[in-house]
Amino acid sequence: WAVSTVMTRQNLVPSENQAGTKFISALIPYWDMANHRPGKITSFYGAASRQLECTAQEACAAGEQFFIYYGDRSNTDLLVHNGFVDVSNLKDYVNIRVGLSTTDALAAKRASILDKLNIRHNAELRVLPAPDFISKELLAFVRVFKMSAEQLEHWCSDLERAGDLLHIDCALETDHETRTWQFLEDRLKLLLAVLDKELREADELEALSELSQLELKEGGKPVHEIELMLLQYRRLERSILAGALQYAQEHRKV
């Protein structure tokens, strides 16, 4: 516990003994005690003062707690590294693992397009909350992944146009777009099925309701805090995947 606590609280600051832009890890205990609230980053390293400078996001009276924004982090990151989830986290996402097959005869051509887009050949790409649902990198990867030999030849002939694949309204053949959205639909269904196998949605909702009621009866004491937090995390993950699934289904039908 002590090792993980220290390792997740290292902050990179300029070194006094190194020329150039050499950074070292440092602990900043007082600043690290500030809790998170959505907003904007208000902590910076002041080159002139040679210290971390942090301001409150809003006016607060003496004795009141002030909050800082931890940055654009998913609830997975917040849960693993900070021990909580943010139910109103607009920067949340769920990763989908995708990759090129080593047995694919067209893998080299697919890789050349992905390289142009700065997308790794094997990567974890993001499913997002509304209104975006599918990150542009994930959409582009699947479009490349589902290209036929002729379509790959077309896009490889002018790699400068590869950036168009990142846009939702990129002009593509109907069958290609259908294959793209069908792939996304199938993957999202699979991920939701895994969640259901572990705990069905109805049981999840019932357990969440029961724990919430217990917390109220016990005066808000965090007796079931961990169980409640994990169920909230699952609900948020399921919500993102379900929203993206509906989005993929709608686009497949267009």
MOLINPE-V592154 format. One record per helix or strand. SS is the DSSP state (a for helix, b for strand). FROM is the first residue (numbers start at 1). TO is the last residue. Records with the same first field share a line. If there is no record, write none. Layout:
# MOLINPE-V592154
SS->FROM-TO  FROM-TO
This chain:
# MOLINPE-V592154
a->2-7  29-32  75-82  107-116  136-145  149-156  159-166  174-198  201-217  222-253
b->11-14  23-26  35-36  43-46  51-54  67-68  93-99  122-128  134-134
